Amino acid sequence: MRCILRVECNIQVINKLGLHARAAAKLVKLSAGFESSVVLNNGSASADAKSIMQVLMLAASQETHLLLTAEGNDAQLAASRISRLFENRFGEDE
């Protein structure tokens, strides 16, 4: 029997500009490095975190709450690193 790890966590967009193009590109680059699938949900909208267009379509502004779901062998690591990226404001000052 083979088990697939699934991790869910709530994250908040805290940087002033929200999930804009530069921040989305950092998210996509980080997500692409994981084997696990990574999905962000904003209410009824969802996005594959490995797709820049889907991430931008979320239109996640500052204070937006997202549900991050990572599924696969490295799901825990993916969720942890992506959460940290949001907590660090994508490397931006504000």
C-alpha atoms as an extended CHARMM CRD file, in Angstrom:
* protein
*
        94  EXT
         1         1  MET       CA              0.0000000000        0.0000000000        0.0000000000  PROA      1               0.0000000000
         2         2  ARG       CA              1.2610000000        3.4690000000       -0.8850000000  PROA      2               0.0000000000
         3         3  CYS       CA              0.0680000000        6.5250000000        1.0210000000  PROA      3               0.0000000000
         4         4  ILE       CA              0.0800000000       10.0290000000       -0.3960000000  PROA      4               0.0000000000
         5         5  LEU       CA              0.6140000000       12.8540000000        2.0410000000  PROA      5               0.0000000000
         6         6  ARG       CA             -1.8310000000       15.7690000000        1.9180000000  PROA      6               0.0000000000
         7         7  VAL       CA             -1.2020000000       18.9730000000        3.8550000000  PROA      7               0.0000000000
         8         8  GLU       CA             -3.5850000000       21.9090000000        4.1720000000  PROA      8               0.0000000000
         9         9  CYS       CA             -2.9040000000       25.2210000000        5.8200000000  PROA      9               0.0000000000
        10        10  ASN       CA             -4.3970000000       28.6770000000        5.8960000000  PROA      10              0.0000000000
        11        11  ILE       CA             -2.1450000000       31.4760000000        4.7580000000  PROA      11              0.0000000000
        12        12  GLN       CA             -2.6610000000       35.2100000000        4.5050000000  PROA      12              0.0000000000
        13        13  VAL       CA             -1.3230000000       37.6410000000        1.9420000000  PROA      13              0.0000000000
        14        14  ILE       CA              0.3290000000       40.2940000000        4.1290000000  PROA      14              0.0000000000
        15        15  ASN       CA              2.5020000000       42.2280000000        1.6980000000  PROA      15              0.0000000000
        16        16  LYS       CA              1.1580000000       45.6380000000        0.6370000000  PROA      16              0.0000000000
        17        17  LEU       CA              0.9170000000       44.8880000000       -3.0940000000  PROA      17              0.0000000000
        18        18  GLY       CA             -0.7490000000       41.4950000000       -2.6620000000  PROA      18              0.0000000000
        19        19  LEU       CA             -0.0240000000       38.5810000000       -4.9400000000  PROA      19              0.0000000000
        20        20  HSD       CA              1.1540000000       40.7690000000       -7.8440000000  PROA      20              0.0000000000
        21        21  ALA       CA              3.2810000000       39.6100000000      -10.8050000000  PROA      21              0.0000000000
        22        22  ARG       CA              6.6870000000       39.5780000000       -9.0850000000  PROA      22              0.0000000000
        23        23  ALA       CA              5.3470000000       37.8370000000       -5.9640000000  PROA      23              0.0000000000
        24        24  ALA       CA              3.4010000000       35.3530000000       -8.0970000000  PROA      24              0.0000000000
        25        25  ALA       CA              6.5370000000       34.5650000000      -10.0910000000  PROA      25              0.0000000000
        26        26  LYS       CA              8.4280000000       33.7950000000       -6.8690000000  PROA      26              0.0000000000
        27        27  LEU       CA              5.5950000000       31.5520000000       -5.7180000000  PROA      27              0.0000000000
        28        28  VAL       CA              5.4670000000       29.6780000000       -9.0300000000  PROA      28              0.0000000000
        29        29  LYS       CA              9.2440000000       29.2190000000       -9.1120000000  PROA      29              0.0000000000
        30        30  LEU       CA              9.2610000000       27.8330000000       -5.5720000000  PROA      30              0.0000000000
        31        31  SER       CA              6.2230000000       25.5910000000       -6.1610000000  PROA      31              0.0000000000
        32        32  ALA       CA              7.6860000000       24.1690000000       -9.3770000000  PROA      32              0.0000000000
        33        33  GLY       CA             10.5980000000       22.7750000000       -7.3830000000  PROA      33              0.0000000000
        34        34  PHE       CA              8.3480000000       20.3250000000       -5.5460000000  PROA      34              0.0000000000
        35        35  GLU       CA              7.0380000000       16.9980000000       -6.7600000000  PROA      35              0.0000000000
        36        36  SER       CA              3.7740000000       17.5770000000       -4.9110000000  PROA      36              0.0000000000
        37        37  SER       CA              0.8320000000       19.3320000000       -6.4530000000  PROA      37              0.0000000000
        38        38  VAL       CA              0.2030000000       22.7120000000       -4.8290000000  PROA      38              0.0000000000
        39        39  VAL       CA             -3.1800000000       24.4220000000       -5.0310000000  PROA      39              0.0000000000
        40        40  LEU       CA             -4.3270000000       27.7540000000       -3.6110000000  PROA      40              0.0000000000
        41        41  ASN       CA             -8.0120000000       28.3740000000       -2.9330000000  PROA      41              0.0000000000
        42        42  ASN       CA             -9.5960000000       31.7860000000       -2.5130000000  PROA      42              0.0000000000
        43        43  GLY       CA            -13.2360000000       31.0870000000       -1.7800000000  PROA      43              0.0000000000
        44        44  SER       CA            -14.6310000000       29.3800000000       -4.8720000000  PROA      44              0.0000000000
        45        45  ALA       CA            -11.5730000000       30.2100000000       -7.0110000000  PROA      45              0.0000000000
        46        46  SER       CA             -8.6020000000       27.8580000000       -7.0900000000  PROA      46              0.0000000000
        47        47  ALA       CA             -5.2070000000       27.9870000000       -8.7510000000  PROA      47              0.0000000000
        48        48  ASP       CA             -2.3910000000       25.5810000000       -9.4690000000  PROA      48              0.0000000000
        49        49  ALA       CA              0.5350000000       27.2850000000       -7.7190000000  PROA      49              0.0000000000
        50        50  LYS       CA              2.8160000000       26.1480000000      -10.5490000000  PROA      50              0.0000000000
        51        51  SER       CA              0.8770000000       28.2630000000      -13.0950000000  PROA      51              0.0000000000
        52        52  ILE       CA              1.5750000000       32.0090000000      -13.1380000000  PROA      52              0.0000000000
        53        53  MET       CA             -1.6580000000       32.7590000000      -14.9980000000  PROA      53              0.0000000000
        54        54  GLN       CA             -3.7920000000       30.8180000000      -12.5370000000  PROA      54              0.0000000000
        55        55  VAL       CA             -2.0840000000       32.4270000000       -9.5510000000  PROA      55              0.0000000000
        56        56  LEU       CA             -2.6070000000       35.9230000000      -10.9780000000  PROA      56              0.0000000000
        57        57  MET       CA             -6.2660000000       35.1390000000      -11.6880000000  PROA      57              0.0000000000
        58        58  LEU       CA             -6.8390000000       34.6940000000       -7.9400000000  PROA      58              0.0000000000
        59        59  ALA       CA             -6.4730000000       38.4980000000       -7.6380000000  PROA      59              0.0000000000
        60        60  ALA       CA             -5.3120000000       38.0510000000       -4.0420000000  PROA      60              0.0000000000
        61        61  SER       CA             -4.7930000000       41.4720000000       -2.5050000000  PROA      61              0.0000000000
        62        62  GLN       CA             -3.3590000000       42.3310000000        0.9040000000  PROA      62              0.0000000000
        63        63  GLU       CA             -5.2640000000       40.6520000000        3.7800000000  PROA      63              0.0000000000
        64        64  THR       CA             -6.6350000000       37.8830000000        1.5150000000  PROA      64              0.0000000000
        65        65  HSD       CA             -6.8700000000       34.5080000000        3.2430000000  PROA      65              0.0000000000
        66        66  LEU       CA             -5.9920000000       31.4830000000        1.1090000000  PROA      66              0.0000000000
        67        67  LEU       CA             -6.1590000000       27.7570000000        1.6800000000  PROA      67              0.0000000000
        68        68  LEU       CA             -2.9330000000       26.0680000000        0.5910000000  PROA      68              0.0000000000
        69        69  THR       CA             -3.1900000000       22.3700000000       -0.2520000000  PROA      69              0.0000000000
        70        70  ALA       CA             -0.0790000000       20.3560000000       -1.0590000000  PROA      70              0.0000000000
        71        71  GLU       CA             -0.3940000000       16.7150000000       -2.0250000000  PROA      71              0.0000000000
        72        72  GLY       CA              2.4680000000       14.3120000000       -2.6700000000  PROA      72              0.0000000000
        73        73  ASN       CA              5.6630000000       12.9140000000       -1.1970000000  PROA      73              0.0000000000
        74        74  ASP       CA              7.1400000000       16.3140000000       -0.3040000000  PROA      74              0.0000000000
        75        75  ALA       CA              3.8560000000       18.0060000000        0.6510000000  PROA      75              0.0000000000
        76        76  GLN       CA              4.9600000000       18.9400000000        4.1730000000  PROA      76              0.0000000000
        77        77  LEU       CA              8.1350000000       20.6130000000        2.9220000000  PROA      77              0.0000000000
        78        78  ALA       CA              6.2520000000       22.3860000000        0.1150000000  PROA      78              0.0000000000
        79        79  ALA       CA              3.6070000000       23.7500000000        2.4870000000  PROA      79              0.0000000000
        80        80  SER       CA              6.2320000000       24.8720000000        4.9800000000  PROA      80              0.0000000000
        81        81  ARG       CA              8.4010000000       26.7070000000        2.4460000000  PROA      81              0.0000000000
        82        82  ILE       CA              5.4770000000       28.3140000000        0.6470000000  PROA      82              0.0000000000
        83        83  SER       CA              3.9680000000       29.4810000000        3.9390000000  PROA      83              0.0000000000
        84        84  ARG       CA              7.3350000000       30.9950000000        4.8480000000  PROA      84              0.0000000000
        85        85  LEU       CA              7.4430000000       32.8220000000        1.4940000000  PROA      85              0.0000000000
        86        86  PHE       CA              4.0920000000       34.4590000000        2.3140000000  PROA      86              0.0000000000
        87        87  GLU       CA              5.2100000000       35.2500000000        5.8920000000  PROA      87              0.0000000000
        88        88  ASN       CA              8.3530000000       36.9190000000        4.5250000000  PROA      88              0.0000000000
        89        89  ARG       CA              6.2520000000       39.0820000000        2.1840000000  PROA      89              0.0000000000
        90        90  PHE       CA              7.9080000000       37.5070000000       -0.8820000000  PROA      90              0.0000000000
        91        91  GLY       CA             11.1340000000       39.2790000000        0.0840000000  PROA      91              0.0000000000
        92        92  GLU       CA              9.5160000000       42.7250000000       -0.1890000000  PROA      92              0.0000000000
        93        93  ASP       CA              9.8510000000       45.4800000000        2.4100000000  PROA      93              0.0000000000
        94        94  GLU       CA              6.1180000000       46.0760000000        2.7800000000  PROA      94              0.0000000000
